[in-house]
Amino acid sequence: MITFLRGKVAAVSDGLAVIDVNGVGYRVFISSRDMEKMPGAGKEVKIHTYLSVREDAMLLYGCLSADDMTVFKAMISVSGIGPKAALGILGAMSANDIRFAVFSDDAKAISKAQGVGPKTAKKLILELKDKLKLEDALGGGGLENGGAETAPNVESSGAKAQQTVQDAVSALIALGYSNSEALRAVRGVTVTDEMTTEDVLKNALKKIV
């Protein structure tokens, strides 16, 4: 119903932003990470929104990034995960970190979010594997609104190079590097069809060191 709002920031506090759109103030619940990124009062902002309709209220939840909103909607489609819990997870992890936690079965990372226990984290991982794509993280998702990360420099659109990138990221995670460290390292490597996973891994490790 309301896909996004574009207006001026009227106020931001305690996980809530008030956006002035042509004289109408919209209350939007946001994550703690987005609270830190919100521009100051009076500055223009675009926020992607989800309208939650309940018997007693209509509530707007928002994300500065369209990619975050995509992951938010995927999370709330899981039974037992409501909008507040989804925002809590996005407050602790980026959309790409959530993708990597899901595909590496890292329930511990997700359960660090407030109000999310180990059982809920495992259920989330199980159900999101069919709803999220690892390629979105490797392809530079979540770069809206000035994101600092860049997509991997893959000098081919072939499946082989893309698979090599994914295998290298998985290998770094298996070596004990965090999801974000692995992603950033591999994104700094120029990958060609001729390169093996070991080649990419060696170059990525140089980026980390």
Backbone as CSV, one residue per row, in Angstrom:
resi,resn,N_x,N_y,N_z,CA_x,CA_y,CA_z,C_x,C_y,C_z
1,MET,0.822,-1.207,0.000,0.000,0.000,0.000,0.861,1.265,0.000
2,ILE,1.847,1.296,0.920,2.807,2.404,0.945,4.179,1.784,0.732
3,THR,4.738,1.942,-0.454,6.010,1.308,-0.792,7.201,2.066,-0.236
4,PHE,7.145,3.384,-0.307,8.215,4.196,0.260,7.691,5.594,0.551
5,LEU,8.452,6.304,1.370,8.156,7.700,1.674,9.370,8.540,1.305
6,ARG,9.123,9.693,0.722,10.196,10.649,0.475,9.764,11.980,1.081
7,GLY,10.526,12.439,2.030,10.173,13.683,2.691,11.301,14.155,3.585
8,LYS,10.996,15.023,4.515,12.007,15.574,5.419,11.902,14.924,6.795
9,VAL,13.058,14.739,7.400,13.100,14.154,8.738,12.583,15.169,9.745
10,ALA,11.521,14.790,10.458,10.973,15.675,11.487,11.560,15.340,12.854
11,ALA,11.749,14.040,13.105,12.307,13.612,14.395,12.750,12.159,14.300
12,VAL,13.757,11.803,15.114,14.232,10.423,15.197,14.561,10.128,16.652
13,SER,13.944,9.066,17.197,14.245,8.690,18.583,13.687,7.320,18.907
14,ASP,14.460,6.550,19.679,14.013,5.251,20.182,13.402,4.349,19.112
15,GLY,14.116,4.169,18.012,13.658,3.267,16.974,12.480,3.771,16.170
16,LEU,12.245,5.055,16.218,11.097,5.625,15.507,11.519,6.901,14.775
17,ALA,11.117,6.993,13.516,11.390,8.199,12.741,10.070,8.824,12.317
18,VAL,10.007,10.137,12.344,8.827,10.856,11.860,9.241,11.571,10.592
19,ILE,8.585,11.207,9.482,8.918,11.770,8.176,7.804,12.712,7.731
20,ASP,8.182,13.947,7.463,7.229,14.961,7.007,7.131,14.912,5.484
21,VAL,5.991,14.414,4.996,5.756,14.334,3.555,4.656,15.331,3.197
22,ASN,5.079,16.452,2.659,4.128,17.504,2.271,3.185,17.908,3.405
23,GLY,3.755,18.055,4.593,2.960,18.513,5.731,2.277,17.425,6.525
24,VAL,2.419,16.174,6.097,1.839,15.043,6.835,2.974,14.256,7.485
25,GLY,2.882,14.059,8.792,3.932,13.348,9.518,3.642,11.862,9.617
26,TYR,4.532,11.041,9.085,4.373,9.578,9.134,5.335,9.001,10.180
27,ARG,4.798,8.199,11.097,5.626,7.529,12.103,6.088,6.204,11.517
28,VAL,7.402,6.002,11.473,7.966,4.793,10.877,8.944,4.149,11.861
29,PHE,8.725,2.878,12.168,9.653,2.144,13.027,10.860,1.731,12.195
30,ILE,12.064,1.972,12.712,13.291,1.663,11.981,14.270,0.912,12.890
31,SER,15.278,0.306,12.279,16.285,-0.428,13.045,17.287,0.534,13.686
32,SER,18.038,0.027,14.641,19.050,0.856,15.307,20.156,1.258,14.327
33,ARG,20.463,0.384,13.360,21.482,0.729,12.367,21.019,1.887,11.499
34,ASP,19.741,1.866,11.124,19.219,2.958,10.300,19.076,4.246,11.104
35,MET,18.850,4.116,12.403,18.793,5.317,13.249,20.103,6.084,13.160
36,GLU,21.214,5.340,13.151,22.539,5.965,13.092,22.808,6.606,11.733
37,LYS,22.145,6.075,10.682,22.377,6.576,9.328,21.427,7.700,8.928
38,MET,20.364,7.912,9.700,19.364,8.907,9.315,19.963,10.306,9.281
39,PRO,19.624,11.088,8.271,20.116,12.478,8.203,19.457,13.304,9.313
40,GLY,19.974,14.472,9.533,19.463,15.327,10.591,18.079,15.887,10.287
41,ALA,17.468,16.473,11.300,16.135,17.067,11.154,16.120,18.098,10.033
42,GLY,15.081,18.038,9.220,14.946,18.982,8.120,15.575,18.515,6.822
43,LYS,16.390,17.437,6.894,17.037,16.909,5.687,16.096,15.930,4.983
44,GLU,16.225,15.867,3.652,15.360,14.958,2.889,15.856,13.521,2.996
45,VAL,14.910,12.580,3.005,15.258,11.170,3.105,14.224,10.343,2.347
46,LYS,14.672,9.219,1.816,13.761,8.248,1.216,13.830,6.989,2.056
47,ILE,12.685,6.489,2.474,12.655,5.306,3.319,11.658,4.299,2.757
48,HIS,12.118,3.088,2.548,11.277,2.014,2.022,10.432,1.458,3.169
49,THR,9.163,1.247,2.918,8.254,0.927,4.014,7.446,-0.349,3.811
50,TYR,7.005,-0.876,4.943,6.088,-2.018,4.973,4.960,-1.652,5.934
51,LEU,3.729,-1.773,5.474,2.573,-1.433,6.298,2.027,-2.693,6.955
52,SER,2.074,-2.721,8.275,1.533,-3.840,9.046,0.125,-3.485,9.512
53,VAL,-0.840,-4.279,9.091,-2.236,-4.018,9.453,-2.677,-5.016,10.524
54,ARG,-3.009,-4.493,11.704,-3.502,-5.332,12.784,-4.917,-4.906,13.135
55,GLU,-5.554,-5.674,13.984,-6.922,-5.347,14.381,-6.991,-4.012,15.106
56,ASP,-5.935,-3.710,15.869,-5.961,-2.501,16.691,-5.075,-1.371,16.177
57,ALA,-4.337,-1.610,15.080,-3.428,-0.552,14.616,-2.916,-0.823,13.213
58,MET,-2.490,0.269,12.556,-1.794,0.183,11.271,-0.423,0.819,11.492
59,LEU,0.623,0.009,11.369,1.968,0.467,11.701,2.888,0.405,10.486
60,LEU,3.731,1.427,10.346,4.702,1.467,9.260,6.087,1.078,9.780
61,TYR,6.738,0.167,9.077,8.117,-0.225,9.379,8.956,0.147,8.157
62,GLY,10.146,0.675,8.395,10.926,1.159,7.265,12.394,0.803,7.294
63,CYS,13.015,0.862,6.108,14.448,0.634,5.941,14.982,1.661,4.951
64,LEU,16.157,2.175,5.207,16.766,3.129,4.283,17.167,2.451,2.980
65,SER,17.519,1.178,3.059,17.952,0.434,1.882,16.840,-0.470,1.362
66,ALA,16.667,-0.484,0.052,15.685,-1.383,-0.559,16.084,-2.833,-0.313
67,ASP,17.390,-3.096,-0.265,17.876,-4.448,-0.022,17.511,-4.894,1.394
68,ASP,17.659,-4.000,2.369,17.258,-4.312,3.737,15.767,-4.638,3.799
69,MET,14.958,-3.887,3.051,13.522,-4.131,3.046,13.194,-5.493,2.443
70,THR,13.953,-5.887,1.419,13.757,-7.211,0.811,13.991,-8.312,1.833
71,VAL,15.072,-8.177,2.597,15.394,-9.179,3.612,14.394,-9.099,4.773
72,PHE,13.978,-7.886,5.122,12.969,-7.691,6.164,11.689,-8.462,5.826
73,LYS,11.210,-8.313,4.588,9.978,-8.986,4.162,10.151,-10.500,4.155
74,ALA,11.358,-10.956,3.796,11.616,-12.394,3.818,11.558,-12.918,5.247
75,MET,12.122,-12.166,6.184,12.141,-12.613,7.580,10.744,-12.665,8.193
76,ILE,9.915,-11.656,7.924,8.589,-11.653,8.548,7.654,-12.677,7.917
77,SER,8.080,-13.284,6.805,7.274,-14.354,6.212,7.465,-15.666,6.971
78,VAL,8.452,-15.688,7.869,8.715,-16.867,8.687,7.834,-16.823,9.928
79,SER,7.121,-17.891,10.170,6.228,-17.958,11.323,6.989,-17.708,12.625
80,GLY,6.480,-16.801,13.437,7.119,-16.490,14.713,8.047,-15.296,14.662
81,ILE,8.307,-14.779,13.459,9.159,-13.601,13.314,8.283,-12.421,12.912
82,GLY,8.099,-11.497,13.828,7.287,-10.320,13.556,8.147,-9.167,13.084
83,PRO,7.518,-8.070,12.703,8.262,-6.896,12.226,9.298,-6.366,13.220
84,LYS,8.939,-6.347,14.519,9.883,-5.828,15.505,11.120,-6.719,15.606
85,ALA,10.912,-8.043,15.581,12.038,-8.970,15.648,12.916,-8.829,14.412
86,ALA,12.280,-8.666,13.240,13.030,-8.508,11.989,13.881,-7.240,12.028
87,LEU,13.315,-6.144,12.542,14.086,-4.907,12.665,15.223,-5.073,13.663
88,GLY,14.971,-5.872,14.700,16.015,-6.121,15.690,17.204,-6.833,15.072
89,ILE,16.923,-7.791,14.189,17.998,-8.516,13.513,18.738,-7.585,12.558
90,LEU,17.989,-6.761,11.821,18.618,-5.800,10.908,19.387,-4.724,11.670
91,GLY,19.051,-4.533,12.921,19.794,-3.584,13.740,21.152,-4.144,14.147
92,ALA,21.237,-5.485,14.181,22.486,-6.124,14.590,23.337,-6.576,13.418
93,MET,22.705,-6.782,12.235,23.401,-7.322,11.083,22.943,-6.630,9.805
94,SER,23.820,-6.527,8.836,23.415,-5.992,7.536,22.654,-7.074,6.780
95,ALA,21.976,-6.681,5.710,21.241,-7.651,4.897,22.181,-8.729,4.361
96,ASN,23.372,-8.336,3.924,24.316,-9.313,3.392,24.847,-10.234,4.482
97,ASP,25.067,-9.708,5.684,25.517,-10.554,6.787,24.453,-11.592,7.130
98,ILE,23.184,-11.193,7.033,22.083,-12.131,7.286,22.106,-13.239,6.241
99,ARG,22.307,-12.859,4.962,22.375,-13.868,3.895,23.498,-14.863,4.163
100,PHE,24.669,-14.359,4.530,25.788,-15.254,4.765,25.569,-16.120,6.003
101,ALA,24.935,-15.573,7.022,24.628,-16.364,8.210,23.672,-17.494,7.854
102,VAL,22.714,-17.197,6.988,21.734,-18.208,6.568,22.421,-19.334,5.800
103,PHE,23.269,-18.974,4.820,23.865,-19.990,3.961,25.075,-20.688,4.586
104,SER,25.559,-20.160,5.713,26.647,-20.834,6.427,26.139,-21.455,7.725
105,ASP,24.797,-21.467,7.890,24.161,-22.065,9.079,24.698,-21.462,10.385
106,ASP,24.918,-20.153,10.370,25.476,-19.468,11.540,24.354,-18.928,12.434
107,ALA,23.724,-19.830,13.157,22.636,-19.435,14.053,23.144,-18.553,15.189
108,LYS,24.387,-18.750,15.573,24.963,-17.963,16.665,24.982,-16.484,16.324
109,ALA,25.317,-16.154,15.075,25.371,-14.747,14.658,23.990,-14.109,14.728
110,ILE,22.973,-14.830,14.251,21.622,-14.284,14.252,21.057,-14.175,15.668
111,SER,21.391,-15.126,16.521,20.846,-15.114,17.880,21.444,-14.015,18.747
112,LYS,22.441,-13.292,18.219,22.991,-12.153,18.959,22.018,-10.977,18.965
113,ALA,21.069,-10.989,18.022,20.073,-9.920,17.961,19.152,-10.022,19.177
114,GLN,18.778,-8.885,19.711,17.941,-8.851,20.905,16.600,-9.544,20.658
115,GLY,16.242,-10.447,21.559,14.946,-11.117,21.475,14.908,-12.315,20.550
116,VAL,16.053,-12.698,19.992,16.106,-13.848,19.087,16.950,-14.949,19.724
117,GLY,16.302,-16.046,20.104,17.011,-17.152,20.733,17.572,-18.119,19.713
118,PRO,18.380,-19.093,20.160,18.995,-20.067,19.251,17.974,-20.858,18.432
119,LYS,16.872,-21.261,19.045,15.866,-22.043,18.316,15.226,-21.216,17.200
120,THR,14.912,-19.957,17.517,14.315,-19.074,16.512,15.300,-18.816,15.378
121,ALA,16.564,-18.647,15.734,17.602,-18.399,14.726,17.730,-19.589,13.780
122,LYS,17.697,-20.792,14.321,17.813,-22.001,13.498,16.598,-22.140,12.581
123,LYS,15.422,-21.808,13.107,14.211,-21.879,12.289,14.277,-20.858,11.159
124,LEU,14.772,-19.674,11.478,14.902,-18.610,10.486,15.835,-19.049,9.361
125,ILE,16.964,-19.636,9.726,17.935,-20.110,8.744,17.317,-21.167,7.840
126,LEU,16.618,-22.105,8.436,16.008,-23.203,7.678,15.018,-22.687,6.633
127,GLU,14.178,-21.737,7.030,13.140,-21.258,6.129,13.630,-20.198,5.137
128,LEU,14.680,-19.462,5.498,15.159,-18.412,4.604,16.044,-18.934,3.476
129,LYS,16.533,-20.154,3.584,17.390,-20.694,2.536,16.664,-20.773,1.196
130,ASP,15.355,-20.902,1.238,14.577,-20.957,0.003,14.082,-19.583,-0.432
131,LYS,14.316,-18.559,0.403,13.769,-17.237,0.122,14.832,-16.186,-0.162
132,LEU,16.063,-16.467,0.213,17.158,-15.535,-0.032,18.152,-16.152,-1.015
133,LYS,18.912,-15.313,-1.685,19.911,-15.785,-2.636,21.287,-15.274,-2.231
134,LEU,22.231,-16.193,-2.139,23.600,-15.811,-1.812,24.174,-14.903,-2.891
135,GLU,23.723,-15.106,-4.140,24.224,-14.299,-5.251,23.931,-12.813,-5.057
136,ASP,22.855,-12.495,-4.340,22.511,-11.091,-4.113,23.581,-10.396,-3.278
137,ALA,24.146,-11.131,-2.317,25.218,-10.552,-1.495,26.492,-10.405,-2.314
138,LEU,26.804,-11.430,-3.103,28.014,-11.382,-3.918,27.879,-10.405,-5.066
139,GLY,26.639,-10.095,-5.440,26.411,-9.193,-6.558,26.311,-7.755,-6.165
140,GLY,26.562,-7.428,-4.879,26.593,-6.033,-4.467,25.267,-5.493,-4.017
141,GLY,24.393,-6.358,-3.450,23.121,-5.884,-2.938,23.324,-4.933,-1.773
142,GLY,22.357,-4.087,-1.517,22.417,-3.208,-0.366,23.326,-2.023,-0.526
143,LEU,23.545,-1.571,-1.745,24.456,-0.459,-1.951,23.742,0.877,-2.031
144,GLU,22.432,0.871,-1.821,21.688,2.123,-1.932,22.038,3.047,-0.771
145,ASN,21.827,4.331,-0.977,22.080,5.329,0.059,23.538,5.355,0.503
146,GLY,24.438,5.229,-0.481,25.853,5.448,-0.170,26.560,4.311,0.499
147,GLY,26.119,3.056,0.302,26.799,1.925,0.893,28.241,1.886,0.438
148,ALA,29.134,1.469,1.336,30.555,1.526,1.034,31.063,0.306,0.291
149,GLU,30.286,-0.799,0.340,30.772,-2.019,-0.262,30.623,-1.955,-1.783
150,THR,31.444,-2.730,-2.476,31.353,-2.798,-3.928,31.214,-4.244,-4.351
151,ALA,30.663,-4.468,-5.517,30.471,-5.822,-6.011,31.809,-6.424,-6.398
152,PRO,31.900,-7.768,-6.423,33.137,-8.407,-6.846,33.480,-8.005,-8.275
153,ASN,34.769,-7.856,-8.561,35.190,-7.489,-9.900,35.336,-8.765,-10.717
154,VAL,34.215,-9.249,-11.249,34.212,-10.490,-12.013,34.275,-10.148,-13.497
155,GLU,35.383,-10.540,-14.158,35.580,-10.201,-15.559,34.919,-11.237,-16.475
156,SER,33.732,-11.679,-16.096,32.982,-12.639,-16.896,31.590,-12.731,-16.335
157,SER,30.626,-12.955,-17.185,29.253,-13.145,-16.717,28.929,-14.626,-16.631
158,GLY,29.956,-15.487,-16.886,29.748,-16.920,-16.875,29.524,-17.472,-15.482
159,ALA,28.893,-18.630,-15.453,28.569,-19.261,-14.174,29.823,-19.729,-13.444
160,LYS,30.873,-20.080,-14.206,32.096,-20.607,-13.584,32.742,-19.576,-12.668
161,ALA,32.913,-18.348,-13.154,33.539,-17.305,-12.340,32.687,-16.971,-11.125
162,GLN,31.362,-16.907,-11.329,30.471,-16.608,-10.213,30.548,-17.703,-9.153
163,GLN,30.617,-18.948,-9.593,30.711,-20.064,-8.648,32.035,-20.039,-7.903
164,THR,33.108,-19.658,-8.615,34.427,-19.559,-7.987,34.401,-18.529,-6.863
165,VAL,33.731,-17.402,-7.108,33.602,-16.358,-6.085,32.869,-16.904,-4.864
166,GLN,31.757,-17.566,-5.093,30.974,-18.114,-3.983,31.777,-19.140,-3.193
167,ASP,32.513,-20.014,-3.906,33.312,-21.039,-3.233,34.421,-20.409,-2.390
168,ALA,35.004,-19.322,-2.891,36.073,-18.650,-2.153,35.545,-18.018,-0.870
169,VAL,34.374,-17.399,-0.954,33.759,-16.805,0.231,33.464,-17.887,1.262
170,SER,32.887,-18.993,0.816,32.560,-20.104,1.718,33.822,-20.654,2.376
171,ALA,34.921,-20.721,1.602,36.174,-21.233,2.137,36.726,-20.314,3.226
172,LEU,36.630,-19.010,3.015,37.106,-18.054,4.019,36.290,-18.155,5.301
173,ILE,34.996,-18.331,5.163,34.144,-18.488,6.344,34.521,-19.757,7.092
174,ALA,34.797,-20.824,6.351,35.206,-22.092,6.959,36.539,-21.951,7.691
175,LEU,37.379,-21.019,7.217,38.674,-20.775,7.865,38.538,-19.949,9.140
176,GLY,37.329,-19.466,9.397,37.107,-18.726,10.637,36.907,-17.239,10.499
177,TYR,36.950,-16.732,9.259,36.713,-15.305,9.054,35.213,-15.024,9.119
178,SER,34.881,-13.828,9.539,33.466,-13.471,9.627,32.876,-13.324,8.230
179,ASN,31.549,-13.350,8.160,30.872,-13.210,6.877,31.287,-11.927,6.162
180,SER,31.295,-10.816,6.907,31.608,-9.528,6.292,33.064,-9.463,5.860
181,GLU,33.982,-10.046,6.660,35.410,-10.054,6.293,35.620,-10.844,5.004
182,ALA,34.953,-11.997,4.905,35.083,-12.844,3.716,34.548,-12.130,2.481
183,LEU,33.389,-11.507,2.631,32.766,-10.821,1.505,33.624,-9.668,1.013
184,ARG,34.108,-8.843,1.938,34.911,-7.683,1.550,36.219,-8.111,0.888
185,ALA,36.827,-9.176,1.413,38.100,-9.637,0.850,37.934,-10.130,-0.576
186,VAL,36.904,-10.931,-0.821,36.687,-11.475,-2.156,36.258,-10.382,-3.123
187,ARG,35.534,-9.387,-2.619,35.115,-8.292,-3.481,36.297,-7.468,-3.969
188,GLY,37.428,-7.597,-3.308,38.605,-6.835,-3.725,39.460,-7.555,-4.750
189,VAL,39.006,-8.735,-5.174,39.773,-9.548,-6.127,39.120,-9.514,-7.514
190,THR,39.938,-9.314,-8.544,39.433,-9.400,-9.919,39.419,-10.869,-10.326
191,VAL,38.247,-11.390,-10.642,38.082,-12.821,-10.908,37.810,-13.059,-12.391
192,THR,38.535,-14.029,-12.959,38.322,-14.416,-14.358,37.937,-15.895,-14.408
193,ASP,37.474,-16.341,-15.576,37.088,-17.742,-15.747,38.270,-18.694,-15.564
194,GLU,39.474,-18.188,-15.818,40.658,-19.041,-15.735,41.090,-19.292,-14.292
195,MET,40.633,-18.469,-13.364,41.068,-18.576,-11.972,40.350,-19.711,-11.244
196,THR,41.103,-20.379,-10.382,40.514,-21.416,-9.537,40.094,-20.798,-8.206
197,THR,39.368,-21.567,-7.423,38.976,-21.094,-6.094,40.212,-20.787,-5.257
198,GLU,41.252,-21.615,-5.406,42.494,-21.403,-4.664,43.149,-20.083,-5.052
199,ASP,43.100,-19.746,-6.344,43.673,-18.473,-6.806,42.967,-17.290,-6.138
200,VAL,41.643,-17.342,-6.148,40.857,-16.257,-5.552,41.115,-16.194,-4.057
201,LEU,41.202,-17.368,-3.436,41.422,-17.436,-1.990,42.756,-16.810,-1.608
202,LYS,43.801,-17.117,-2.361,45.133,-16.553,-2.065,45.123,-15.030,-2.162
203,ASN,44.490,-14.523,-3.213,44.421,-13.073,-3.386,43.555,-12.413,-2.324
204,ALA,42.480,-13.079,-1.937,41.582,-12.541,-0.912,42.283,-12.484,0.440
205,LEU,43.089,-13.513,0.742,43.806,-13.538,2.012,44.802,-12.393,2.110
206,LYS,45.365,-11.999,0.972,46.284,-10.859,0.957,45.543,-9.576,1.342
207,LYS,44.268,-9.479,0.932,43.464,-8.304,1.255,43.202,-8.227,2.763
208,ILE,42.998,-9.396,3.361,42.718,-9.441,4.796,43.964,-9.112,5.594
209,VAL,45.084,-9.693,5.176,46.359,-9.463,5.872,46.814,-8.026,5.678
